[in-house]
Amino acid sequence: MTQTRIQPQTGAARAPLYFALMAALILAVGLLQSWNSALAILNMGLISAIMALGVNLQWGYAGLFNVGVMGFTALGGLAVVLTSMPPVPAAWAAGGLRMGLALILGSGAIIAAVLAWPRLPKGRARGLLLTGFLIVAFFVYRGLFDPAVEAIEAVDPSVSGYLGGLGLPVILSWAVGGVLAAGAAWLVAKTALGLRSDYLAIATLGIAEIIIAVLKNEDWLSRGVKNVNGLPRPVPYEIDLQQATWFLELMNKIGMDPVTGSSIFVKLLYAGFFLAVIVLIVTAMELALKSPWGRMMRAIRDNEVAAEAMGKDVTGRHLQIFVLGAAIIGFAGAMMTTLDGQLTPTTYQPLRYTFLVWVMVIVGGSGNNWGAVLGGMLIWFLWVEVEPIGGWVVNLLTAGLDDGSALKAGLIERVAYMRYLTMGIILLVVLRFSPRGLLPEK
């Protein structure tokens, strides 16, 4: 009698099961906690998935190690302010012209020095000449920049104190966020991609910290630590829905409180936007992966020496894919700031916007786009829900102890650390039993 060997399930066969389980977890939050909480987790999970797609494009397709995810995310958030907030006329009148001249002068001096360097005769005189030129340009730049900053930040600093934005639709800021992040990535990659891979990691980490420092300290640009509140939204405000006749009639039909219903309705609209973006990005990435370009990128990733021997421009392709991945991350950063409704530079932390995104890619499956989406949603769900679940478990285990028990109080105080412990355990378990992730690359 012949025996039929059962083939193990492939990643493609497991994907629907994993996403069904993910949907079940979100539904469970809605049923056991609240639908507002469930939709909040869904929306931030979708944004995290887009960030993971950007990192997966860089690492999974090309093997580029980017530890500056936080910086590219912050540039996306800044794009929302610069694009969609209305300009502050008084600030522009006080120092806008001088600020523009200072920025043009500073950028022009740097560009001129870069262009002049290869054209000047080699020797010590070239270095001295360009050094002197840059020193003079620096003092002229600061002579325009510093007074402009003081004048702008003095304009009603409690509510403005910055130039504002262009007053354009907020949806446009998502694309602008991608462009800003791509520009920063191009500058970093042009410098570091020709060197060893560890220099790229150092460069991306450095540029991320520089970006956050600028956001925190340059009040004329982003109000610094005073934050920018009241950002425009692509969806209606809850208070407007609660006053709309059609919405009140709808809530009356389904028997839901208008206040709760308006919040749920707005989150559903955001979820629709974010799902549409994920579908577009994943579709484009899947088509690219199956194209000759995608096969070339994987060949470069697996063996750079062999690919270069075949005539492939390894550095040029690395530059291309690094910029594309950063653009996706910046796009997600703009979406996240739009969802929050404010730009808060102090909230950009490496743990949340670099380490956690890398965990999403590793757990989901490096090189697999749907794996990155799954990892982004699963890890964000656990990041949010582990603490309340841990509190419930601790209360259950210590139910027999007195409220004044030192053991019970100590365990409850340490519940907040459960999320860090859980992330570490999940990462170790996945690396041990499924080192290529839950949905590995084909």
RODO-2510 file (C-alpha; in nm, 4 decimals, decimal comma):
residues 442
     n   res          X          Y          Z
     1     m     0,0000     0,0000     0,0000
     2     t     0,1393     0,3362    -0,0975
     3     q     0,1503     0,6147     0,1538
     4     t     0,0628     0,9725     0,0696
     5     r     0,3056     1,2184     0,2166
     6     i     0,1403     1,5289     0,3561
     7     q     0,3206     1,8353     0,2342
     8     p     0,3698     2,1142     0,4857
     9     q     0,1636     2,4257     0,4329
    10     t     0,3364     2,6973     0,2402
    11     g     0,3411     3,0606     0,3474
    12     a     0,0784     3,1392     0,0837
    13     a    -0,1533     2,8735     0,2265
    14     r    -0,1049     2,9994     0,5822
    15     a    -0,1584     3,3665     0,4989
    16     p    -0,5428     3,3595     0,4947
    17     l    -0,5441     3,1739     0,8264
    18     y    -0,3103     3,4246     0,9904
    19     f    -0,5080     3,7249     0,8666
    20     a    -0,8338     3,5596     0,9786
    21     l    -0,6845     3,5154     1,3260
    22     m    -0,5738     3,8801     1,3211
    23     a    -0,9277     3,9873     1,2334
    24     a    -1,0609     3,7689     1,5140
    25     l    -0,8295     3,9388     1,7651
    26     i    -0,9511     4,2831     1,6614
    27     l    -1,3142     4,1681     1,6780
    28     a    -1,2484     4,0288     2,0257
    29     v    -1,1237     4,3703     2,1388
    30     g    -1,4409     4,5262     1,9999
    31     l    -1,6651     4,2777     2,1789
    32     l    -1,4778     4,2647     2,5108
    33     q    -1,3532     4,6245     2,5388
    34     s    -1,4989     4,8724     2,2882
    35     w    -1,5265     4,9195     1,9146
    36     n    -1,3454     5,2511     1,9450
    37     s    -1,0455     5,0678     2,0917
    38     a    -1,0616     4,7982     1,8252
    39     l    -1,0700     5,0497     1,5397
    40     a    -0,7906     5,2564     1,6983
    41     i    -0,5734     4,9419     1,7046
    42     l    -0,6727     4,8624     1,3467
    43     n    -0,5815     5,2084     1,2169
    44     m    -0,2450     5,2277     1,3891
    45     g    -0,1794     4,8667     1,2899
    46     l    -0,2378     4,9552     0,9247
    47     i    -0,0021     5,2529     0,9475
    48     s     0,2587     5,0349     1,1195
    49     a     0,2163     4,7813     0,8401
    50     i     0,2981     5,0509     0,5816
    51     m     0,6129     5,1418     0,7776
    52     a     0,7061     4,7732     0,7834
    53     l     0,6544     4,7576     0,4058
    54     g     0,9061     5,0390     0,3626
    55     v     1,1662     4,8625     0,5772
    56     n     1,0894     4,5326     0,4051
    57     l     1,1563     4,6946     0,0678
    58     q     1,5000     4,8032     0,1869
    59     w     1,5980     4,4956     0,3866
    60     g     1,3936     4,2166     0,2315
    61     y     1,4619     4,3179    -0,1289
    62     a     1,8133     4,4608    -0,1064
    63     g     1,9605     4,3746     0,2349
    64     l     2,0011     4,7414     0,3373
    65     f     2,0042     4,7952     0,7141
    66     n     1,8142     5,1152     0,7955
    67     v     1,8012     5,2106     1,1631
    68     g     1,6752     5,5621     1,0933
    69     v     1,3076     5,4738     1,0520
    70     m     1,2191     5,7255     1,3237
    71     g     1,3700     6,0155     1,1277
    72     f     1,1884     5,9363     0,8032
    73     t     0,8635     5,8968     0,9973
    74     a     0,9158     6,2375     1,1600
    75     l     0,9756     6,3997     0,8204
    76     g     0,6378     6,2664     0,7116
    77     g     0,4805     6,4283     1,0158
    78     l     0,6548     6,7584     0,9416
    79     a     0,5184     6,7451     0,5864
    80     v     0,1626     6,7570     0,7217
    81     v     0,2378     7,0840     0,9020
    82     l     0,4231     7,2426     0,6096
    83     t     0,1595     7,1409     0,3569
    84     s    -0,1796     7,1619     0,5247
    85     m    -0,1574     7,4195     0,8050
    86     p    -0,2547     7,7763     0,7071
    87     p     0,0305     8,0292     0,6857
    88     v     0,0810     8,2795     0,9672
    89     p     0,0760     8,6210     0,7907
    90     a     0,2254     8,8111     1,0852
    91     a     0,5188     8,5690     1,1072
    92     w     0,5816     8,5915     0,7339
    93     a     0,5744     8,9703     0,7539
    94     a     0,8126     8,9733     1,0503
    95     g     1,0835     8,7468     0,9131
    96     g     0,9626     8,5309     0,6277
    97     l     1,1623     8,7074     0,3571
    98     r     1,4871     8,7047     0,5559
    99     m     1,4340     8,3379     0,6411
   100     g     1,3833     8,2502     0,2758
   101     l     1,6968     8,4420     0,1737
   102     a     1,8985     8,2735     0,4501
   103     l     1,7901     7,9242     0,3459
   104     i     1,8583     7,9977    -0,0221
   105     l     2,2012     8,1397     0,0638
   106     g     2,2942     7,8454     0,2869
   107     s     2,1832     7,5854     0,0336
   108     g     2,3484     7,7728    -0,2508
   109     a     2,6796     7,7945    -0,0656
   110     i     2,6849     7,4206    -0,0029
   111     i     2,5931     7,3384    -0,3624
   112     a     2,8541     7,5813    -0,4955
   113     a     3,1246     7,4265    -0,2779
   114     v     3,0335     7,0747    -0,3906
   115     l     3,0353     7,1741    -0,7577
   116     a     3,3569     7,3731    -0,7268
   117     w     3,5575     7,1028    -0,5475
   118     p     3,6310     6,8789    -0,8509
   119     r     3,6844     7,1771    -1,0805
   120     l     3,9504     7,3550    -0,8758
   121     p     4,3174     7,2521    -0,9096
   122     k     4,4200     6,9866    -0,6606
   123     g     4,6344     7,0930    -0,3731
   124     r     4,6342     7,2687    -0,0414
   125     a     4,5077     7,5916    -0,1952
   126     r     4,1809     7,4257    -0,2968
   127     g     4,1006     7,3256     0,0592
   128     l     4,1938     7,6660     0,2008
   129     l     3,9927     7,8504    -0,0628
   130     l     3,6747     7,6476    -0,0098
   131     t     3,7138     7,6588     0,3674
   132     g     3,7382     8,0373     0,3585
   133     f     3,4389     8,0581     0,1242
   134     l     3,2246     7,8411     0,3533
   135     i     3,3250     8,0370     0,6634
   136     v     3,2259     8,3677     0,5034
   137     a     2,9005     8,2151     0,3727
   138     f     2,8239     8,0778     0,7200
   139     f     2,8501     8,4175     0,8894
   140     v     2,6424     8,5837     0,6185
   141     y     2,3846     8,3060     0,6541
   142     r     2,3666     8,3440     1,0310
   143     g     2,3420     8,7199     0,9933
   144     l     2,0161     8,6684     0,8054
   145     f     1,8927     8,3536     0,9807
   146     d     1,9195     8,4505     1,3502
   147     p     1,7256     8,7800     1,3327
   148     a     1,4602     8,6107     1,1191
   149     v     1,4173     8,3327     1,3764
   150     e     1,3832     8,5812     1,6633
   151     a     1,1259     8,7858     1,4745
   152     i     0,9167     8,4846     1,3700
   153     e     0,9173     8,3154     1,7106
   154     a     0,8176     8,6420     1,8808
   155     v     0,4857     8,6520     1,6922
   156     d     0,2250     8,5339     1,9451
   157     p     0,4398     8,2394     2,0625
   158     s     0,1635     8,0876     2,2774
   159     v    -0,0445     7,9952     1,9725
   160     s     0,1830     8,0341     1,6707
   161     g     0,5430     8,1578     1,6705
   162     y     0,6129     7,9801     1,3430
   163     l     0,5607     8,0364     0,9711
   164     g     0,2813     7,7837     0,9288
   165     g     0,2199     7,5911     0,6086
   166     l     0,0708     7,6296     0,2633
   167     g    -0,2927     7,5620     0,3545
   168     l    -0,3306     7,2814     0,0965
   169     p    -0,5520     6,9695     0,1342
   170     v    -0,4078     6,7345     0,3931
   171     i    -0,4148     6,4363     0,1571
   172     l    -0,1437     6,6069    -0,0487
   173     s     0,0794     6,6134     0,2575
   174     w     0,1047     6,2333     0,2518
   175     a     0,2805     6,2482    -0,0850
   176     v     0,4920     6,5426     0,0334
   177     g     0,5964     6,3356     0,3356
   178     g     0,7175     6,0651     0,1008
   179     v     0,9125     6,3211    -0,1030
   180     l     1,0805     6,4746     0,2048
   181     a     1,1805     6,1328     0,3376
   182     a     1,3062     6,0287    -0,0055
   183     g     1,5180     6,3439    -0,0291
   184     a     1,6783     6,2811     0,3099
   185     a     1,7367     5,9169     0,2164
   186     w     1,9044     6,0217    -0,1080
   187     l     2,1470     6,2472     0,0789
   188     v     2,2358     5,9722     0,3258
   189     a     2,2611     5,7004     0,0637
   190     k     2,4794     5,9048    -0,1730
   191     t     2,7282     5,9372     0,1118
   192     a     2,7124     5,5959     0,2758
   193     l     2,6085     5,3359     0,0173
   194     g     2,9511     5,3209    -0,1404
   195     l     3,1025     5,2253     0,1941
   196     r     3,0603     4,9161     0,4102
   197     s     2,7058     4,8256     0,5142
   198     d     2,7602     4,9181     0,8784
   199     y     2,8293     5,2790     0,7747
   200     l     2,4764     5,2975     0,6329
   201     a     2,3338     5,1962     0,9702
   202     i     2,5432     5,4631     1,1457
   203     a     2,4439     5,7263     0,8899
   204     t     2,0716     5,6523     0,9109
   205     l     2,0831     5,6537     1,2906
   206     g     2,2632     5,9875     1,2854
   207     i     2,0278     6,1520     1,0376
   208     a     1,7273     6,0354     1,2413
   209     e     1,8617     6,2006     1,5561
   210     i     1,9439     6,5195     1,3629
   211     i     1,5891     6,5357     1,2231
   212     i     1,4336     6,4937     1,5684
   213     a     1,6691     6,7567     1,7134
   214     v     1,5641     7,0040     1,4424
   215     l     1,1946     6,9380     1,5051
   216     k     1,2392     6,9885     1,8799
   217     n     1,4476     7,3064     1,8635
   218     e     1,3517     7,4995     1,5491
   219     d     1,0315     7,6630     1,6698
   220     w     1,0011     7,8775     1,3564
   221     l     0,9576     7,5585     1,1544
   222     s     0,7473     7,3230     1,3704
   223     r     0,6854     7,5071     1,7033
   224     g     0,9337     7,2667     1,8647
   225     v     0,8180     7,1068     2,1886
   226     k     0,5113     7,3365     2,1964
   227     n     0,3585     7,1081     1,9296
   228     v     0,1332     7,1939     1,6373
   229     n    -0,2306     7,1170     1,7168
   230     g    -0,5494     7,1245     1,5135
   231     l    -0,4114     6,9741     1,1949
   232     p    -0,6658     6,9448     0,9108
   233     r    -0,8265     6,6055     0,8471
   234     p    -0,9513     6,4233     0,5394
   235     v    -1,2626     6,3088     0,7279
   236     p    -1,5418     6,5024     0,9046
   237     y    -1,5144     6,6068     1,2667
   238     e    -1,7188     6,4156     1,5234
   239     i    -1,8962     6,7287     1,6440
   240     d    -2,0133     6,8049     1,2904
   241     l    -2,1493     6,4524     1,2499
   242     q    -2,3361     6,4813     1,5778
   243     q    -2,5179     6,7862     1,4400
   244     a    -2,5929     6,6379     1,0967
   245     t    -2,9535     6,5252     1,0488
   246     w    -2,8676     6,2276     0,8266
   247     f    -2,6191     6,0978     1,0817
   248     l    -2,8583     6,1348     1,3747
   249     e    -3,1230     5,9455     1,1785
   250     l    -2,8721     5,6702     1,1003
   251     m    -2,7724     5,6387     1,4669
   252     n    -3,1373     5,6268     1,5652
   253     k    -3,2020     5,3416     1,3220
   254     i    -2,9173     5,1274     1,4519
   255     g    -2,9796     5,2243     1,8147
   256     m    -2,6370     5,3741     1,8839
   257     d    -2,5427     5,6808     2,0843
   258     p    -2,4460     5,9614     1,8382
   259     v    -2,1310     6,0501     2,0345
   260     t    -1,9968     5,6950     2,0256
   261     g    -2,1245     5,6415     1,6730
   262     s    -1,9507     5,9535     1,5388
   263     s    -1,6159     5,8383     1,6784
   264     i    -1,6593     5,4922     1,5283
   265     f    -1,7695     5,6370     1,1940
   266     v    -1,4622     5,8614     1,1706
   267     k    -1,2288     5,5728     1,2547
   268     l    -1,3957     5,3587     0,9874
   269     l    -1,3347     5,6314     0,7306
   270     y    -0,9681     5,6476     0,8287
   271     a    -0,9466     5,2677     0,8062
   272     g    -1,0837     5,2860     0,4524
   273     f    -0,8144     5,5372     0,3518
   274     f    -0,5365     5,3312     0,5088
   275     l    -0,6573     5,0032     0,3589
   276     a    -0,6671     5,1615     0,0132
   277     v    -0,3074     5,2814     0,0570
   278     i    -0,1901     4,9357     0,1686
   279     v    -0,3586     4,7678    -0,1267
   280     l    -0,1958     5,0112    -0,3700
   281     i     0,1513     4,9770    -0,2142
   282     v     0,1413     4,5980    -0,1846
   283     t     0,0107     4,5619    -0,5404
   284     a     0,2905     4,7817    -0,6751
   285     m     0,5529     4,5990    -0,4685
   286     e     0,4274     4,2554    -0,5754
   287     l     0,4350     4,3555    -0,9425
   288     a     0,7854     4,4971    -0,8968
   289     l     0,9030     4,1850    -0,7145
   290     k     0,7904     3,9582    -0,9984
   291     s     0,9414     4,1809    -1,2670
   292     p     1,2994     4,1626    -1,4012
   293     w     1,3801     4,4553    -1,1701
   294     g     1,2688     4,2531    -0,8666
   295     r     1,4701     3,9503    -0,9710
   296     m     1,7733     4,1725    -1,0217
   297     m     1,7328     4,3241    -0,6734
   298     r     1,7168     3,9814    -0,5104
   299     a     2,0215     3,8706    -0,7088
   300     i     2,2123     4,1754    -0,5831
   301     r     2,0963     4,1054    -0,2282
   302     d     2,2057     3,7415    -0,2383
   303     n     2,5432     3,7960    -0,4081
   304     e     2,6621     4,1484    -0,4821
   305     v     2,9916     4,0328    -0,6310
   306     a     2,8256     3,8023    -0,8839
   307     a     2,5662     4,0669    -0,9759
   308     e     2,8354     4,3287    -1,0272
   309     a     3,0315     4,0841    -1,2428
   310     m     2,7214     4,0524    -1,4613
   311     g     2,7303     4,4264    -1,5233
   312     k     2,4687     4,5395    -1,2697
   313     d     2,5051     4,8802    -1,1059
   314     v     2,4872     4,7586    -0,7453
   315     t     2,5340     5,0980    -0,5796
   316     g     2,2838     5,2638    -0,8122
   317     r     2,0188     4,9996    -0,7474
   318     h     2,0798     5,0196    -0,3714
   319     l     2,0332     5,3956    -0,3880
   320     q     1,7099     5,3498    -0,5806
   321     i     1,5523     5,1010    -0,3433
   322     f     1,6690     5,2823    -0,0302
   323     v     1,5003     5,6020    -0,1491
   324     l     1,1801     5,4153    -0,2382
   325     g     1,1644     5,2459     0,1029
   326     a     1,2208     5,5750     0,2848
   327     a     0,9452     5,7376     0,0768
   328     i     0,6978     5,4708     0,1934
   329     i     0,8031     5,5279     0,5555
   330     g     0,7597     5,9049     0,5168
   331     f     0,4181     5,8479     0,3597
   332     a     0,3175     5,6415     0,6650
   333     g     0,4555     5,9079     0,9000
   334     a     0,2338     6,1708     0,7370
   335     m    -0,0684     5,9419     0,7681
   336     m     0,0038     5,8844     1,1362
   337     t     0,0329     6,2569     1,2132
   338     t    -0,2923     6,3186     1,0250
   339     l    -0,4629     6,0512     1,2342
   340     d    -0,3268     6,2009     1,5585
   341     g    -0,4314     6,5529     1,4579
   342     q    -0,1096     6,7042     1,5969
   343     l     0,2672     6,7036     1,5511
   344     t     0,4450     6,6171     1,8763
   345     p     0,8230     6,5902     1,8210
   346     t     0,8904     6,4513     2,1697
   347     t     0,6902     6,1354     2,0929
   348     y     0,9315     6,0189     1,8240
   349     q     1,1320     5,7537     2,0068
   350     p     1,3649     5,4896     1,8542
   351     l     1,1934     5,2119     2,0505
   352     r     0,8570     5,2779     1,8852
   353     y     0,9585     5,3953     1,5406
   354     t     1,2690     5,1890     1,4685
   355     f     1,3026     4,8838     1,6926
   356     l     0,9333     4,7944     1,6883
   357     v     0,9109     4,8295     1,3094
   358     w     1,2086     4,5973     1,2702
   359     v     1,0384     4,3434     1,4976
   360     m     0,7326     4,3657     1,2702
   361     v     0,9409     4,2861     0,9630
   362     i     1,1303     4,0002     1,1270
   363     v     0,8226     3,8397     1,2805
   364     g     0,6093     3,8829     0,9683
   365     g     0,8709     3,7530     0,7282
   366     s     1,1509     3,9484     0,5641
   367     g     1,1137     3,9636     0,1868
   368     n     0,7394     3,8887     0,1947
   369     n     0,5120     4,1916     0,1533
   370     w     0,2085     4,0283     0,3093
   371     g     0,4323     3,9072     0,5897
   372     a     0,5304     4,2680     0,6612
   373     v     0,1613     4,3661     0,6725
   374     l     0,0827     4,0772     0,9075
   375     g     0,3796     4,1560     1,1299
   376     g     0,2877     4,5227     1,1484
   377     m    -0,0682     4,4547     1,2579
   378     l     0,0155     4,1677     1,4962
   379     i     0,3018     4,3390     1,6763
   380     w     0,1068     4,6633     1,7150
   381     f    -0,1901     4,4697     1,8524
   382     l     0,0322     4,3011     2,1101
   383     w     0,2097     4,6280     2,1917
   384     v    -0,1241     4,7846     2,2852
   385     e    -0,3059     4,4892     2,4405
   386     v    -0,0318     4,3124     2,6357
   387     e    -0,0448     4,5627     2,9205
   388     p    -0,4223     4,5383     2,9899
   389     i    -0,4098     4,1604     2,9429
   390     g    -0,1139     4,1438     3,1817
   391     g    -0,3043     4,3518     3,4369
   392     w    -0,6016     4,1177     3,4106
   393     v    -0,3779     3,8116     3,4578
   394     v    -0,2022     3,9652     3,7592
   395     n    -0,5341     4,0560     3,9215
   396     l    -0,6584     3,7034     3,8607
   397     l    -0,3496     3,5396     4,0081
   398     t    -0,3436     3,7690     4,3120
   399     a    -0,7187     3,7667     4,3759
   400     g    -0,6653     3,5838     4,7053
   401     l    -0,4160     3,8363     4,8410
   402     d    -0,5058     4,1428     5,0456
   403     d    -0,5172     4,4774     4,8682
   404     g    -0,2287     4,5961     5,0860
   405     s    -0,0083     4,3013     4,9927
   406     a     0,3419     4,4075     4,8876
   407     l     0,3575     4,1207     4,6368
   408     k     0,0311     4,2210     4,4708
   409     a     0,1270     4,5892     4,4594
   410     g     0,4694     4,5082     4,3160
   411     l     0,3276     4,2891     4,0413
   412     i     0,0678     4,5495     3,9446
   413     e     0,3353     4,8209     3,9292
   414     r     0,5411     4,6072     3,6924
   415     v     0,2595     4,5320     3,4493
   416     a     0,3799     4,8185     3,2277
   417     y     0,6990     4,6226     3,1574
   418     m     0,4994     4,3331     3,0152
   419     r     0,5039     4,4786     2,6642
   420     y     0,8850     4,4904     2,6546
   421     l     0,9096     4,1383     2,7902
   422     t     0,6487     4,0148     2,5442
   423     m     0,8231     4,1719     2,2431
   424     g     1,1493     4,0067     2,3416
   425     i     0,9889     3,6657     2,3964
   426     i     0,7977     3,6807     2,0661
   427     l     1,1128     3,7756     1,8762
   428     l     1,3108     3,4917     2,0348
   429     v     1,0365     3,2339     1,9752
   430     v     0,9920     3,3319     1,6107
   431     l     1,3662     3,3296     1,5474
   432     r     1,3917     2,9879     1,7102
   433     f     1,0995     2,8080     1,5464
   434     s     1,0393     3,0145     1,2316
   435     p     1,3600     3,2074     1,1582
   436     r     1,2262     3,3321     0,8241
   437     g     0,9099     3,4755     0,9851
   438     l     0,5465     3,3722     0,9949
   439     l     0,5082     3,4261     0,6201
   440     p     0,8561     3,3599     0,4759
   441     e     0,9757     3,4730     0,1376
   442     k     0,9105     3,2240    -0,1419
***
